[in-house]
Each structure stands twice: as structure tokens, then as C-alpha cells.
């Protein structure tokens, strides 16, 4: 391996690490796990009910942040989970979206999705997304 290849690899690792820090990966994983432990229901989503069975957007790749902002905002509005943790999570997503801190998750300010899921499915989607970022960082 030559010196330029080694420099490229090191730079790539540093950039991935910086990207993961900007995305507040560990904080979001911790908040999401807390909410998942608090929310035992996994009922099918219902468009008419303001309950843990409400339907939340499961984002298309690249539109995660906008959908996570919308979904956590809806959960806050309907009091579907612990407000303090959910408020912090929503604020983190909004900051990341506004400042374009997680470029791979934010292709636009509008949530685009093909499916919806219940609160548990939505939270699992957040967890899966940020665990993938964390895994790339290591």
C-alpha cells in the first residue's frame, strides 16, 4: 500500500467520524432506546386514532431527517411518549435538518415515504438508521 492510499484511508475514517459526531449518533440511539422501552405497544397503525397505534412515516432513503422531525413532532403533539426525551429527540433531528449535519439522511426538507407504521416501527426505524451510521464509524 502506498502513502497516498494510506492518506486516503485515514482521511475517509476521519470524515466518517466527524459525520457521525455531527449526527449525534450515540445521543439519538440512547433517546430512542429509552422511548422503545417505554412504549410496549406494537398495535397496527390506525389513521383515525390519536393513540400509540397512530401511523407515522417510514422514510425513503435520504429523507429520514424530515420524516423523523415530522414523526416525533406528531408524537409530541399527541403525547404518545415521554415529553422530555421526545422533545430532545425532535430538537436533535430539527437541528440536524436545519444545519444539514447528516447529509446522507437529508436530501430535502420534506418527508417522503411509501409506508407508515406504528410508534414502535417508527422508533425502530430511527434506531436502525443511527446504528448503521455508528457501524460505519467504527
N, C-alpha and C positions, 0 to 999 in steps of 0.2 A: 504494500500500500504506500503510495507516495504522499508527500507532505500536503499537497493541495486536496487530496481526497480526505485526509485526516482533518484538515481545517474545515472542510465542508461538513463532515460528520459532526464535529464539535459545534459548529455554528447551528446546525439543524437541531441538535439537542438543546442548546441554549434557547433558541426560538420557541421550541415546543414547551419548554419550562416556563418561559415568560408568558406564552399564550395561556397556559394552564393557570398561572397565578392571576392573570387579568380576569379569567373566568370564575374566580373564587370557587374552584372545584371542591375543595375539602369542606368549605362552609356550606355550600349547596347540598352536598351529599349528607352532611350532618343534619341540616334542617329537614331534608326530605325523609331521611330515616326516622326522625322524630315524628313527623306527620304520619308516616306509614304505620308506625307503632301505635299511634293514637287513633287511627281510622281502621277499625276491624271490618267494616262492611265492604263487600265486593258485589253488591247487587247490580243487575243490569241497569244501564243508564236510562233515565226517563226524562224526556224533553219537557214534560209538564210539571214535574215536582221540583221544588227547591229543597232538596234533601241530599244526603250523601250519594244518592242514586242519580244525581244530576249528570248531564252529559257535558264533557269537556273535550276540547280539541286535541287530537293526537296528531302532532305536526308532521308535515312533509319535511324531508331533509333540507336543511338550510333555512327553515322558517321556525326553528324551535323557540328562539327567544321571544318572538312576537306572540306565539301561542302560549308560552309559559307565562308571559305577562298577562295575557287575556284570561287564561285559566285560573291563575292564582288570584287575579283581581275579582273574578266571579266568585271564587270560593270565599274571599274576604267579604264581599257584598252579601252573600247568603249565609255567612257564619258557619261554614262547613268544617272548620278546623280551628285549632288554637290560633287566635288572632296575632299574638306577638311573634310567634315563629313564622306564621304565614305572611305577616306584614314584612318581616325582614327578607324572606324569600322573594316576595313580589318586588320589593325595592331593589334587591340584587339583580334580578332579571331586568328591571326597567333601566337601571344604571348601565348594565352591560349592553342593552339595546341602544340606549341614547348615545353612548360613547363609542359604540362599535368595538367593544372589547373582546368579544368572542366572534371573530369574523366568520368562522366556519358555521356558526349557528344563526347568523343574522344576514339574510340576503335581502331583507326588506322590513319595513315597519308594520306590515300587515300579516296576520296569521293566515297561513294556507294549510289546509288539512283535507284529507279524504274521509277520515273516520273520526268518530267520537268514542269516548269511553267514560266509565265512571271515575270517581275520585281516585280510587286505588290504582286503576290502569293509568291515569294521568300522572300520578306521583311516581309510579314505576317507570314511566317513560322519561321523566326528569332524571331519575336515578340512573337509568341505563345510559342516557346521553352523557351525563357528567362522569360516570365511571369510565366510559370509553375515552373521554379526554384525559382522565387521570392515568389510564393504562398507557396511552400514547406517551405520556410524560415520562414514565419510568423507563 
